[in-house]
Amino acid sequence: MVKAVLPAGTLHRNQALTYTLAFSNSGPGAASGVVITDSVPISVSVSAVVSSGVRITNSGATLP
């Protein structure tokens, strides 16, 4: 899995940013039961979660 954040560097309050997660199955068969977990800093407000072909779940969970 590869994670990218744009724009890179220091952000200002209320400036939008985009997290992109890229993943692939390099094995010979279909993958099943795959779970990818990612978290963002608590200071980041998530306004949208978008998928390009796979089912995703935005749990909105926070760590204790």
N, CA, C and O of each residue as an XYZ file, in Angstrom:
256
protein
N       0.848     -1.174      0.000
C       0.000      0.000      0.000
C       0.890      1.233      0.000
O       1.940      1.254      0.643
N       0.472      2.233     -0.710
C       1.172      3.510     -0.775
C       0.190      4.606     -0.382
O      -0.950      4.622     -0.847
N       0.636      5.522      0.478
C      -0.203      6.641      0.905
C       0.447      7.935      0.435
O       1.643      8.146      0.637
N      -0.338      8.792     -0.186
C       0.155     10.099     -0.628
C      -0.723     11.179     -0.029
O      -1.926     10.987      0.153
N      -0.118     12.311      0.275
C      -0.846     13.459      0.824
C      -0.508     14.674     -0.032
O       0.660     14.996     -0.250
N      -1.556     15.340     -0.512
C      -1.350     16.547     -1.313
C      -2.201     17.664     -0.763
O      -3.343     17.398     -0.387
N      -1.742     18.868     -0.689
C      -0.381     19.276     -0.995
C       0.577     18.841      0.107
O       0.180     18.679      1.261
N       1.809     18.660     -0.253
C       2.842     18.288      0.714
C       3.305     19.539      1.460
O       3.150     20.660      0.976
N       3.864     19.329      2.621
C       4.401     20.461      3.373
C       3.447     20.962      4.426
O       2.529     20.252      4.836
N       3.659     22.174      4.859
C       2.862     22.789      5.914
C       1.548     23.321      5.358
O       1.521     23.983      4.320
N       0.477     23.028      6.051
C      -0.844     23.519      5.646
C      -1.311     24.595      6.604
O      -0.878     24.657      7.755
N      -2.197     25.436      6.111
C      -2.798     26.469      6.940
C      -4.185     26.007      7.380
O      -4.792     25.147      6.741
N      -4.671     26.569      8.450
C      -5.992     26.218      8.972
C      -7.045     26.319      7.866
O      -7.058     27.280      7.097
N      -7.915     25.331      7.795
C      -9.002     25.242      6.817
C      -8.540     25.013      5.383
O      -9.355     25.088      4.463
N      -7.262     24.740      5.168
C      -6.781     24.426      3.828
C      -7.104     22.966      3.515
O      -6.862     22.087      4.342
N      -7.635     22.712      2.354
C      -8.003     21.352      1.959
C      -6.772     20.521      1.626
O      -5.772     21.033      1.122
N      -6.868     19.238      1.919
C      -5.823     18.307      1.532
C      -6.467     17.008      1.096
O      -7.623     16.733      1.418
N      -5.703     16.205      0.355
C      -6.212     14.941     -0.164
C      -5.262     13.822      0.218
O      -4.068     13.877     -0.075
N      -5.804     12.804      0.878
C      -5.070     11.576      1.157
C      -5.454     10.577      0.071
O      -6.635     10.408     -0.230
N      -4.466      9.922     -0.511
C      -4.729      8.888     -1.506
C      -4.053      7.601     -1.059
O      -2.852      7.584     -0.789
N      -4.828      6.521     -0.981
C      -4.285      5.203     -0.672
C      -4.340      4.369     -1.940
O      -5.398      4.238     -2.555
N      -3.217      3.812     -2.330
C      -3.168      2.956     -3.521
C      -2.717      1.570     -3.093
O      -1.774      1.427     -2.313
N      -3.391      0.555     -3.604
C      -3.043     -0.818     -3.254
C      -3.337     -1.714     -4.439
O      -4.117     -1.364     -5.325
N      -2.700     -2.879     -4.441
C      -2.932     -3.829     -5.527
C      -2.703     -5.247     -5.029
O      -2.058     -5.461     -4.002
N      -3.226     -6.191     -5.752
C      -3.035     -7.600     -5.466
C      -2.034     -8.135     -6.488
O      -2.358     -8.246     -7.671
N      -0.844     -8.463     -6.052
C       0.182     -8.957     -6.981
C       0.223    -10.486     -7.025
O       1.093    -11.069     -7.671
N      -0.709    -11.124     -6.343
C      -0.755    -12.581     -6.332
C      -1.464    -13.139     -7.552
O      -2.034    -12.386     -8.342
N      -1.432    -14.440     -7.706
C      -2.041    -15.061     -8.884
C      -3.564    -15.195     -8.806
O      -4.209    -15.416     -9.831
N      -4.150    -15.067     -7.615
C      -5.590    -15.256     -7.471
C      -6.263    -14.039     -6.877
O      -5.614    -13.053     -6.527
N      -7.579    -14.127     -6.769
C      -8.362    -13.053     -6.178
C      -8.083    -12.963     -4.681
O      -7.899    -13.983     -4.017
N      -8.054    -11.761     -4.161
C      -7.868    -11.541     -2.734
C      -9.234    -11.438     -2.068
O     -10.157    -10.844     -2.625
N      -9.364    -12.014     -0.879
C     -10.620    -11.894     -0.147
C     -10.309    -11.667      1.322
O      -9.253    -12.065      1.813
N     -11.225    -11.032      2.009
C     -11.033    -10.774      3.432
C      -9.952     -9.745      3.728
O      -9.418     -9.710      4.837
N      -9.628     -8.918      2.762
C      -8.569     -7.919      2.927
C      -9.117     -6.727      3.700
O     -10.203     -6.231      3.403
N      -8.361     -6.274      4.691
C      -8.730     -5.092      5.462
C      -7.543     -4.150      5.457
O      -6.446     -4.524      5.872
N      -7.755     -2.942      4.995
C      -6.728     -1.901      5.027
C      -7.234     -0.836      5.980
O      -8.336     -0.313      5.811
N      -6.436     -0.519      6.973
C      -6.816      0.474      7.972
C      -5.865      1.653      7.885
O      -4.650      1.476      7.797
N      -6.417      2.846      7.911
C      -5.601      4.055      7.873
C      -6.230      5.089      8.793
O      -7.450      5.139      8.948
N      -5.410      5.887      9.383
C      -5.925      6.950     10.247
C      -5.283      8.271      9.859
O      -4.190      8.314      9.292
N      -5.987      9.339     10.177
C      -5.477     10.685      9.918
C      -5.342     11.399     11.262
O      -5.981     11.009     12.239
N      -4.519     12.436     11.315
C      -4.359     13.175     12.576
C      -5.698     13.684     13.097
O      -6.593     14.004     12.316
N      -5.830     13.756     14.400
C      -7.082     14.186     15.012
C      -7.462     15.604     14.609
O      -8.636     15.970     14.669
N      -6.482     16.407     14.197
C      -6.762     17.784     13.782
C      -7.344     17.867     12.372
O      -7.694     18.956     11.918
N      -7.452     16.737     11.674
C      -7.988     16.708     10.314
C      -9.470     16.331     10.355
O      -9.838     15.325     10.962
N     -10.306     17.121      9.721
C     -11.731     16.821      9.600
C     -11.972     16.147      8.261
O     -11.603     16.689      7.219
N     -12.585     14.973      8.279
C     -12.862     14.247      7.046
C     -14.199     14.721      6.493
O     -15.231     14.606      7.154
N     -14.170     15.259      5.263
C     -15.407     15.751      4.660
C     -15.963     14.789      3.620
O     -17.149     14.851      3.296
N     -15.123     13.897      3.091
C     -15.602     12.943      2.085
C     -14.642     11.764      2.012
O     -13.436     11.907      2.211
N     -15.206     10.598      1.721
C     -14.426      9.392      1.470
C     -14.916      8.844      0.142
O     -16.101      8.548     -0.013
N     -14.006      8.706     -0.820
C     -14.383      8.317     -2.174
C     -13.605      7.074     -2.581
O     -12.406      6.966     -2.321
N     -14.292      6.145     -3.215
C     -13.680      4.908     -3.694
C     -13.672      4.882     -5.212
O     -14.542      5.463     -5.861
N     -12.689      4.206     -5.765
C     -12.651      4.041     -7.218
C     -12.748      2.564     -7.570
O     -11.893      2.030     -8.277
N     -13.785      1.909     -7.079
C     -14.031      0.539     -7.500
C     -14.113     -0.508     -6.409
O     -14.566     -1.620     -6.677
N     -13.702     -0.210     -5.214
C     -13.769     -1.189     -4.128
C     -14.714     -0.683     -3.048
O     -14.939      0.520     -2.920
N     -15.263     -1.608     -2.278
C     -16.151     -1.214     -1.177
C     -15.289     -0.713     -0.026
O     -14.350     -1.392      0.391
N     -15.599      0.452      0.480
C     -14.867      1.011      1.618
C     -15.850      1.397      2.705
O     -17.028      1.641      2.445
N     -15.349      1.446      3.920
C     -16.156      1.839      5.060
C     -15.426      2.939      5.814
O     -14.316      2.735      6.305
N     -16.047      4.090      5.903
C     -15.504      5.177      6.703
C     -16.094      5.000      8.097
O     -17.250      5.350      8.336
N     -15.307      4.461      9.009
C     -15.833      4.171     10.341
C     -15.957      5.430     11.193
O     -16.746      5.471     12.137
N     -15.177      6.456     10.859
C     -15.210      7.657     11.654
C     -14.712      7.430     13.077
O     -14.867      8.287     13.947
N     -14.118      6.271     13.300
C     -13.647      5.905     14.634
C     -12.461      6.759     15.043
O     -11.668      7.190     14.206
N     -12.353      6.994     16.332
C     -11.195      7.709     16.871
C     -10.482      6.801     17.843
O     -11.088      5.957     18.503
N      -9.193      6.993     17.912
C      -8.396      6.195     18.851
C      -8.519      6.772     20.243
O      -8.664      7.983     20.408
N      -8.461      5.909     21.249
C      -8.566      6.407     22.630
C      -7.378      7.258     23.011
O      -7.309      7.754     24.135
